[in-house]
Amino acid sequence: MKISIGNDHAGPEYKKAIVSYLIEQGHEVFNHGTDSFESVDYPDFGHPVAYDVESRKADFGIVICGSGNGIAMTVNKHQDVRAALCWTKEISALARQHNDANVVSIPARFTSIEQAIDIVKTFLNTAFEGGRHANRVKKIACK
């Protein structure tokens, strides 16, 4: 799979660990995140991930900021991007199964790195159930 990842100053350690995991699993990674703990603006790192998913350059996206909210709001401005804020692997599974989420947003200040990797692992290995959820997902877009 091709995965696009972006993070602000709250997530360099998370990104590093997640990218290592992804590469170990054989995924191709597009890294749009900062490696610095200096304050930056999360939209500068979220939009490139959304563009990758929107253009189908990447199959999925991963975004990380302190609460996970700001960067999720940013990527959700893009058509065909469905970002889900996930702080447990169970929520991550439901985001894929029921919402066909294609971007996972991780709140670095509220999860451990180990939890974040479990969230990503679950997200990437869970399929969309379709069925009754498909019509709901179609209604999300404002086209």
Secondary structure as the mmCIF struct_conf table of DSSP 4:
data_model
#
loop_
_struct_conf.conf_type_id
_struct_conf.id
_struct_conf.beg_label_comp_id
_struct_conf.beg_label_asym_id
_struct_conf.beg_label_seq_id
_struct_conf.end_label_comp_id
_struct_conf.end_label_asym_id
_struct_conf.end_label_seq_id
STRN STRN1 LYS A 2 ASN A 7
TURN_TY1_P TURN_TY1_P1 HIS A 9 ALA A 10
HELX_RH_AL_P HELX_RH_AL_P1 PRO A 12 GLU A 24
TURN_TY1_P TURN_TY1_P2 GLN A 25 GLY A 26
STRN STRN2 GLU A 28 ASN A 31
BEND BEND1 GLU A 38 GLU A 38
TURN_TY1_P TURN_TY1_P3 TYR A 42 TYR A 42
HELX_RH_AL_P HELX_RH_AL_P2 PRO A 43 GLU A 54
TURN_TY1_P TURN_TY1_P4 SER A 55 ARG A 56
BEND BEND2 LYS A 57 ASP A 59
STRN STRN3 PHE A 60 CYS A 65
BEND BEND3 GLY A 66 GLY A 68
HELX_RH_AL_P HELX_RH_AL_P3 ASN A 69 VAL A 75
TURN_TY1_P TURN_TY1_P5 ASN A 76 LYS A 77
BEND BEND4 HIS A 78 HIS A 78
TURN_TY1_P TURN_TY1_P6 GLN A 79 ASP A 80
STRN STRN4 ALA A 83 LEU A 85
BEND BEND5 TRP A 87 THR A 88
HELX_RH_AL_P HELX_RH_AL_P4 LYS A 89 ASN A 99
STRN STRN5 VAL A 103 PRO A 107
HELX_RH_3T_P HELX_RH_3T_P1 ALA A 108 PHE A 110
BEND BEND6 THR A 111 THR A 111
HELX_RH_AL_P HELX_RH_AL_P5 ILE A 113 LEU A 124
TURN_TY1_P TURN_TY1_P7 ASN A 125 ASN A 125
TURN_TY1_P TURN_TY1_P8 GLY A 131 GLY A 131
HELX_RH_AL_P HELX_RH_AL_P6 ARG A 132 LYS A 138
TURN_TY1_P TURN_TY1_P9 LYS A 139 ILE A 140
#
